[in-house]
Amino acid sequence: MEQIRDLLNRLITQTDLTYDRLPDIDLYMDQVIEYLSRHALSSRENDKISSAMINNYIKDGLLPRATDKKYSREHLAYLFMIARLKQTLSVKDTGILLKAETEGADIASYFDRFQTLVAETARSLGDMLPQEASERSAVALRLAITGYVSRLVCELILTELSETDKLEENPDSADHKNDEK
């Protein structure tokens, strides 16, 4: 149980990192990777972000292109969010969500709200942890089912967002479908 509480506390503490506390100087790729690795919550290799992943995020439109091979505070904010969201969402779904949430928004405010939501969720989970070992499996089951149901609902919402986005990009396709009826 102590290990769980430590993890939740690290999540909460890490959210003290607000947008204005991210480095305000541009970083090269290797510096970005080093910076992100110092803020990783897991030492598992598949949880780390590599230069190839960053390049793919740029290619997939999740992350703005670097300027003169340098990455700004904005890039770091996006990479922090991508690193957390990729734990439960596909890259495609992460892109849909970030685009829907950040389009026309101030990335600094959005990043800070994202961090606040992580902290609130970690605190909420900490509050529901049982003291008795016999109750832990029931909590684990509830968390697993909550994760399963949450993912299903999230996928449906992201599908709707994706379809709405496609209609906005190509409004003639909706008119064409109506003409066919």
C-alpha positions in Angstrom: 0.0 0.0 0.0 2.9 2.3 0.7 4.1 1.9 -2.9 0.7 3.0 -4.1 0.6 6.0 -1.9 4.1 7.0 -3.0 3.0 6.8 -6.6 -0.1 8.9 -6.0 2.0 11.5 -4.1 4.5 11.6 -7.0 1.7 12.2 -9.4 0.4 15.0 -7.2 3.8 16.6 -6.6 4.6 16.4 -10.3 1.6 18.4 -11.1 3.2 21.3 -9.3 5.1 21.7 -12.6 3.0 24.4 -14.2 3.5 25.8 -17.7 5.5 28.8 -16.4 7.8 26.4 -14.5 8.8 24.5 -17.7 12.2 25.6 -19.1 11.8 28.9 -20.9 14.8 28.3 -23.2 14.6 26.2 -26.3 16.0 22.7 -26.0 17.6 20.2 -28.5 16.0 16.8 -28.9 18.5 15.0 -26.6 17.8 17.7 -23.9 14.1 17.2 -24.3 14.4 13.5 -23.8 16.6 13.9 -20.8 14.2 16.4 -19.3 11.2 14.2 -19.8 13.0 11.1 -18.4 13.6 13.0 -15.2 9.9 13.5 -14.8 8.9 10.0 -15.8 6.8 8.0 -13.3 7.9 4.7 -14.5 11.2 3.2 -15.4 9.7 0.8 -17.9 11.2 1.2 -21.3 7.9 1.4 -23.1 6.8 4.4 -21.0 9.7 6.5 -22.1 9.6 8.9 -25.1 12.3 8.6 -27.7 13.4 10.8 -30.5 11.7 8.5 -33.0 8.4 8.9 -31.1 8.7 12.7 -31.0 9.3 12.7 -34.8 6.2 10.5 -35.2 4.1 12.8 -33.0 5.1 15.7 -35.3 4.4 13.7 -38.4 1.0 12.7 -37.0 0.1 16.3 -36.1 0.1 15.8 -32.3 3.1 18.1 -31.8 4.1 21.3 -33.6 7.3 21.2 -35.7 10.6 22.2 -34.0 12.1 25.6 -34.9 15.7 25.2 -36.0 15.8 21.7 -34.3 14.9 23.3 -31.0 11.9 22.6 -28.8 10.0 25.2 -26.8 8.1 25.2 -23.6 5.0 24.5 -25.7 6.5 21.4 -27.1 7.4 20.2 -23.5 3.8 20.8 -22.4 2.4 18.7 -25.3 5.0 16.0 -24.6 4.0 15.8 -21.0 0.4 15.4 -21.9 1.1 12.9 -24.7 3.3 10.8 -22.3 0.4 10.5 -19.8 -2.4 10.0 -22.4 -0.5 7.4 -24.3 -0.8 5.1 -21.3 -4.5 4.6 -22.1 -5.1 6.0 -25.5 -3.8 5.3 -29.0 -1.7 7.9 -30.7 -4.6 8.6 -33.0 -7.0 9.1 -30.1 -4.5 11.2 -28.2 -4.2 13.4 -31.3 -8.0 13.8 -31.6 -8.4 14.7 -27.9 -5.5 17.2 -27.8 -6.7 18.8 -31.0 -10.3 19.1 -29.7 -9.1 20.5 -26.4 -6.3 22.8 -27.5 -7.6 24.2 -30.8 -7.9 27.9 -30.3 -7.0 27.6 -26.6 -4.1 28.9 -24.7 -1.7 26.0 -24.3 -0.4 27.3 -21.0 -3.9 27.4 -19.4 -4.7 24.0 -20.9 -1.5 22.4 -19.6 -2.1 23.8 -16.1 -5.8 22.5 -16.2 -4.5 19.1 -17.3 -2.0 19.0 -14.5 -4.7 20.0 -12.0 -7.0 17.2 -13.3 -4.2 14.6 -12.8 -3.7 15.8 -9.2 -7.4 15.8 -8.4 -7.7 12.2 -9.8 -4.7 11.0 -7.8 -6.1 12.6 -4.6 -9.5 11.0 -5.3 -7.9 7.5 -5.7 -5.8 8.0 -2.6 -9.0 8.8 -0.6 -10.6 5.5 -1.7 -7.7 3.2 -0.8 -8.6 0.7 1.9 -6.7 0.2 5.0 -7.5 -3.5 5.2 -5.5 -5.8 2.9 -8.7 -7.9 2.5 -10.4 -5.0 0.7 -7.6 -4.3 -1.8 -8.6 -6.8 -4.4 -12.2 -5.3 -4.4 -10.7 -1.8 -5.0 -8.4 -3.2 -7.7 -11.4 -4.8 -9.4 -13.4 -1.5 -9.2 -10.4 0.4 -10.7 -10.0 -2.1 -13.5 -13.7 -2.0 -14.3 -13.8 1.8 -14.1 -10.8 1.9 -16.4 -12.5 -0.4 -18.9 -15.8 1.5 -18.9 -14.1 4.8 -19.0 -12.0 3.7 -22.0 -15.1 2.6 -23.9 -16.9 5.8 -23.2 -13.8 7.8 -24.1 -13.4 6.0 -27.4 -17.1 6.7 -28.3 -16.6 10.4 -27.5 -13.4 10.5 -29.5 -15.1 8.9 -32.5 -17.8 11.5 -32.4 -15.1 14.3 -32.2 -13.3 12.7 -35.1 -16.4 12.6 -37.2 -17.4 16.1 -36.3 -13.8 17.3 -37.2 -14.0 15.5 -40.6 -17.3 17.2 -41.4 -15.9 20.6 -40.4 -12.8 20.0 -42.7 -15.0 18.9 -45.6 -18.5 20.4 -45.3 -19.3 19.4 -48.9 -19.3 15.7 -47.9 -22.3 16.2 -45.6 -24.2 18.1 -48.4 -23.3 15.4 -50.9 -24.7 12.6 -48.5 -27.9 14.6 -48.1 -28.2 15.0 -51.9 -28.0 11.2 -52.3 -31.0 10.5 -50.0 
